[in-house]
Amino acid sequence: MAHSNSTQRFGQLIKFLMLVGMSSAFLTQLEAQEADYVFITDPGACAFIPSDINDSGEVAGTYHAVTTDGCSGYRAFYWTEVGGLVDIAPDCDISQARKINSSGDVMGFCTTSGLNNAFIWSEGSGVRFLNINDGTVCAADESALPVDINDTGMVIGMCHRNGFQWHAFVWTELGGGVDPGLFGGDSVRAIDINNDGDVLVFVVLPAGNSTAVVWNQGSSPSVFLDTPNSRLRVRAINGNGYVVGSYESVSGGHHAAIWNPAGLITDLHPLGDEYRSVASAINDAGQVVGSRSTGFGDADNHQAFIWTAENGLVDVGNAGVSCVSGGGNQPIWIGPSNDHGHFIGTRRRLAYTFCEETYRTPYNWTESTGMMDLWQEAFSGTSAVALNNVGQIVGYVNYDAILWNLPIVPPTPIEEIQVIKDLVNALVGAGRLNAGEATSLNSKLDASAGKLTGGNTKPGCNILEAFNREVEAKIRSGELTQEEGDSLIDAAHNVTACL
């Protein structure tokens, strides 16, 4: 997890700053209006529950089949707006789809005779069973429950032994299943994995204590997270190895927290132990989302927050006041965040005059729009579930699956080129370029932005090509590494006007 190579560290820094820049541009591009939507339907299916969506708009989830008795059974599905619904595991008694990666690989499990067998499905290969419970990692009488799949096709999950005992597994196409170990605990649960193969696991220790570990098959040693009072909960790990969750203080308070790649903790909790907070998700730009209680000793009413290293913890959305005090809106679930700084969730809203008459509505939040409800009608079975990086959200309304398409305005040339300038300036700060070299590169970027903004597309793009040639020369001379130079060149190639 912790990379010792300086080039890798510079690469992580550049990726981080690029995402921060993209986030700043993206946040201005969501219009404050109701999102378009399409229902995910099929004549042979009912009661859809989507679970994930990738950046291509491919959706995975589970549905009930229509029978003479109504809705029955659990069936894993893959869906696209053009191709419709596919039952991806028709030979299974029961099947569920949990995740889909950028390549369209769907991860799920098939239940036969009460035991789960994990699988991957793709359009080209169909169902491939991982056979984790073949005795190598999990025993034949243990259920294998997959948890996540990354963009390289690595799958993590856990096998269920007797009682509450679990042990984690990691599966790859070439290496098959591997058990990362118990890490001194009685039970180990797989939580999350990033695209570098860093696996986050939760470890149950004796005497009711707990810790968490980041394990990577290609590097050692494993990183044990700093655990004040020996009790924590972890939720997610991002592409740079930062982990979020919460820990229990000595006096019993629950504090939102972030751990760096070395396992050191930063407490995000803004108030005393009487208040509760938890960090739920983190994107690759380092933006953390979570929730905290809104009143003294109040564990039921929560306010959403977003945290960054630059701005600290900032409350977002409209939590209103609790029903005990006379009505309002309350975030009750804070969901995932994408790489552009917006997140989804579900909140409780008043449907009628009295506090007891509440319903759930899914929402989307960005800095420019604030908390935007995605559905207005009062239904109890309604939630936002997953979002991608191109403005699409999947969820369900009254247990009918739905895909929301958020209205997005393309970034301006100045916003896109500012991202590249930030990368150049980051290389100066890292000692990789001097001030004169940065001025030469940035002058070309400014000139290109001026031309593109004025509608002179061809001259503006030609100047970007001159910028790329200057970067390529620095790669050849050894002034920049291939990774550092490619980050600049790729960003220049992605300027929308020049595609």
N, C-alpha and C positions, 0 to 999 in steps of 0.2 A: 504493500500500500504506500509506504513512504519511499519515494524514489530518491536515490542518491545521485544520479546522473544530473549534472547541471543543465544539460540540454533539455532533459525532460522537465525540469523545473521551469525553464524559460518557456517551454511549450505550454505548460499548464497556466503560466501567468498570461501568455498571449491569448489562450482560449478563454480564460476568465474575463479578460478585458474586452475581448470581442463580443462575448455574450452580454456583458454589461452595456456596451455601446448599442448592440442590437435591441436590448430591452428598452433603453431610453427612447430609441426611435419608434419601436413598436407601440409603446404606451400611448403615443399621440394618435395612433391610427385606428383605434376602435371607436366607432361612432356611438354616441349615446342614444341608441334607438333599439327597438325590439329586434331580436335575432330572428332570421328566417329558420324554418325547421321542416323536417320531413319525418314522418313516422316510418319505423322499420316494421314491415308487415309481411305476412305470407299466408295464403289460404289454409295451409296445413298446420299452422302454428298459432299459439296464443301465449299470453303472459310472458312477454320477453323481458329479460334482465340483461342488458349489455354490461360488459365488464371492462372493455378497453378499446381504444382507437389509436391507430398510428397516423403518421403525418401524411399518408396516402389516402386517408379516409376509410381504411379497412377496419371493420368492427368485428369484435369477438364477444361471445356471451353465451347465455343459456336460455332456452325457451321450453315451454310445455307444448306437447303435441296435441292437436285436436282429435278427440276420440268420440265415440257415441255417448260416453259418460261425461263429456266436457273436456277440460284440460287435464292431461295426465303425463307423468314422467318428466325426466330432465334430459334435454338434448343439447349438446354443444353445437354452436353455430358460428359460421363466418359469413359476413354480409358486406356487399358493396352496393352503392347506389345504382350502378349499371347492371351488375350480375345478379343482384338479389341475394336470397338466403340459401346457404348450403349446410345441410346436416353433415358435420365433418366426421362423426363417429357412429355411423348407422348400425354397426354390428354390436355395439355395447348395450348392455341392459340400461345403464344410466351413464350419462356423460355430461361434463361441464367444461367450458372454456374459460380460462382465467386471464390470460395475457396475450398480446400480439406484438411482435417486434417490428422494426422498420422494414424488414424483408418480407413481412406477411406470414411469418411462422407463428402459428397459434399454439399456445401451451395449455394443456388441460389434463383431465384425468377421466378414466373409464372405470366404472364400478361393476365388478362381477363377483357374485357370491359374497358380497359384503366387503370385499377388499378393493382398494384403489390402485390402479396402475397408471403412472404418468405417461403422457404422450406429447409429441409434436406433430402438428399437421401443417402441410403447405399444399398449394394448388398443384405443384408439380409432382410431389412425392406421396400425397395422401397421408394417412396416419402411420407414424413410426412410434412404436412403444419403446420406452426407455428401459424397461425391464430392470428397474432399480431393485425390486424385491425378488431377485433371482438368487439371493444368498451372498452376493458379493458385498453389498452395502446394507441392504435390508433383507430380513428373513422372509421366507415365502409366506408366512402368516402375518406379515406386517403390511399395513396400507402405506402407499407412497403418495404423499400429497405435494404436488408441485406448487411453488409460490411465485416464481418470477422467471423471466427469460430476458437476456440482454440481446443487443443487436448482433453479437457474434454467434448467437445460438446456444450459449451456455444456459443451463437450467439449474435453479436451486429449488430445494424443497426439504421435506422432512418425512421420516418414517415414524409411524406410531407404534410404540411398544405397549406394554401393559400399563393400565392406569393413565397417568398424565405424563409418562415418560416419552420424550421425542429425541430423535437424533437427526442431524442435518445431513443432506447429501448435495453434491455438486456434480452435474453431468455435462460432458462434452461429447461431440460427435466422434472425436478420435480416441479420447481416453475412457469413455464410459463413465460409470458412477464412482465417486470418491466420497468417503466419509471424512470430513475435516477434523473429527475428534470431539471429545467432551469438554476440553479446556478446564479440567478440574471440577466440572459440575455434574449434576445428576441428570440434566435434561438440556438439550440444545435445540433451539428453533431457528430456522432460516428466516430472515426478515427481508433482505433486499440485496441486489447486485448491481454494479455499474458496468459500463462497457470495457473497463480495464480488468474486469474479473475480480474486483474487490467484493468479497462476500461478507455481509453484515449478519452476525448471528447473536441471538439472545441466549444467555447461559443462566440456568437456574442453579444456584449454589446451595449447599447445606444451610440449615437454620433459617430458611426463608429469604436468604440474600440472593442477589443477582448481579450480573455484570454483562458486558457485551464485548465482542471481539470482531475485528476485521481480519479476515483470512484470505490469502491469495495463493493459489497453488504454485504460481510462478515466482513467488518471493517469500522470504522469511526474515525475521520471525513474524508471527502474528502480532497484531497491535491490540492490546487490551485497553479499553477505554477507562479513563479516570472515573472512579465511581465513589463520590462522597457518600458516606454512610452505607456503602455496599448495596444500594438498591437503586435501580434505574429501569427505564423503558426506552427502547429505541424504535424509531419509525422508518428512517430512510437514510440512504447514503447517496451523495451526488457524484458526478464524474470526476471531481477533484479530490475525492476521499473524505469530504466533510460529512459528519453524521449528526442527525437531529433527533430529539426525543425529550425526555424529562428525567429528573432524578428526585429522590425523596430526601429531604434535608433531615438533620438530626432531630429537629423538633416536629417532623411529620409533614412539612410543607411539600407540595409538588411544584417543582421549578422547571420551566422550559429551558432547554440547554442545547448547545452546539459543541461538538468535539472536532478538533482539527485532525489532519492526517497522522499526527504523532500520538493521538489519543488524549490530548489535553482539553479540559472542559472550559467553556465560557458560559456563565449563568445568564440567561436572557430574562429572568424573572424580574419584573419591575417593582414589585411590592413585597409585603411581608408574607409570612407563612400562612396567614389566614386566607390568602388568596391562592387559587390554583392556576397553573398554566402548563401548556404542553406545546411543543413544536411538532407539527405534523408532517411537513414536507420541505424539501430544499431543492432548488434548481441549480444548474451548473454555473449560473451567475452569482451564486451565493445568497440568493434571496430566500428567506425562511418565512413560512406562514404557519400560523397556529392559532390558539385561542387561550383566553384567560377568563377567570370568573370576574364578574362586574361589580360584585358587592362583598362586603366584609363577611367572611364565613359562608359565602354563597357559592356552592359547587354546581348549581343547576343552570344558572344563567351566564352566558358566555359572550365575550366580545372577540371578534376576529382581529388578528394583528399580522403585520408584516415586519420583518426585521432584516436590516442590512448592516454590514460593518460600518458603513459610512453614516447612516442615520439612526442606528439603534432601533428600538422597538417603537412602532407607530401603530396606534389603533386605526382600524379601517372599517368602512361600512357603517351601518346604523343598527346598533344593538338595541336601541330603545330602552325601555325599562321592563322589569320583570312583571309577570302577571300578578305576583303578590302585591306589587305597588300600583297596579291599575292598567296594565296593557302594554303592548309594544312588540317589537320584532327581536328575535334572538337567534343568532347563528347556533345551530345545534350540531353541525358537522362541518369541519374544514377539510376539504379534499385536496387533490394534487395541485401542484403549481407547474406551469410549463416554463420553457427557457426564456420567455419574453415577459415574465413578471406578472402574469395574471393567474388567478386561481379560482377554483369552484368550490361549492359546498351546498349545504341545505340548511334552511333556517325555518323556524317556527313563526307563523304569522297569525294574527287574529282574523278569523273568518267572520265572526259575528260580534256582538256587544260584549259578551262575557269571556273572561280569560280561558275558561275551560274549553271553549269552542275554537280550537286552533287547527291549523293545517300546515303541511310542509310545502315549501316552495324551493326549487333549486335556484341558485344564483351564480353569477359570474362577477369577478371583481378585477378592475384595472385601476391604475392611478388616475386615468383621464375620465373614466365613466363612474367610478365608485362601485357600489354594490348594485348590480342590475339583476332584477328578478327575471328568470327565463320563462316563467309560467305564472299566470294570474289566477286561474280558476282554483277552487278549493278541492283538492284531492288528498287523501291520506297517503297513498302509495306513490309518492313522487320524489325524485331525487336526481341530482347530477352525479355522474359516476366517474367519468374520465374526460380528459381534454388533450388535444395535440398542440403542435406549434404553429398551425396554420388557421387557428380560429374556429375549430370544430369541437363540440362538446357532445358526449353521449350520456343519456340517462333514461329515465322512464317517467311517464305520467299516467297515474292510475294503472300501473303495471303494463302499459304499452310503451315499447322502446321508441326513443326519439333521438334524432340527430339535429342539433342546433348548429347553424352556420352564422357566425358573428360577422357583421359588416366590417370589412377592413379596407382602409384607404392605403394605397401603396406609399412607402416612404419617399421623401423628396431626395434628389441627388445630394443636397447638402447634408442631410441626415445620414445617408449611406456613406458618404466620403468622410464624414466626421469620425465614423467607426474606424476607418483606416488610419486617420491621423492619430487617433487614440492609441492604436497599435504601434505606430512609429514612435510616439512619445513614450510609450511603455518601454520600448527597447532602449531609449535614451536613459530612462530611469534605472534600467537594469545594467547599464554600462556597456551595452552592445553597439550603440551608435553614439557618435559625438554630436554636439549641437549643430555644427556646420553640415554634417551629413543629413540630419533631420530637417534642417531648413531647406536643403535641396529637394528632398522628397516631398515635404509638405507644400512647397511652392508649386510643384506640379499638381498636387491634389487640389489646391485652392484654384489654380487656373482651370482645371477640369471641371470643378464644381461651378465656376462662373459660366463656362461655356454651356454646360448641360442645363443649368437653370435658365439660361437665355434661349433655350431651344436649339442650340447649335450642337446637335448630337454627335455628328461625325468628328468635328474637331475636339470635342470634349473626350470622346472615347480614344482618339489618337493620343491625347496627352496621357491618359491612363496607361496606354501601351508603352509610352516612353518611361513612365514611372516603373512599370514592370521590368523593362530592360535594365533600368538602373539597379533594381533589386536583384535581378539575375546576376549582374556583374559582381555585386557584393557577395552573393553565394559562391561564385567561382573563385573569388579572391580569399574566401574564408572569413570575411568580416561578419557574415551572418551564416548560421547553420541552415541546412536545407529546410528544416521544420520552421524556423523563424521566417525565412524568406517566403516559403510557401504560404504561410498564414497571411502575409501581406498581398501576395499575388492572387490567392484565392478570393480574398475580400474585394480586390479590384475587379476581378472577373465577375463577381456577383452584383455589381452595380446594375440596377434594373434597366436603366436606359441603354446600356451597352450589351445586354444579353442578345 
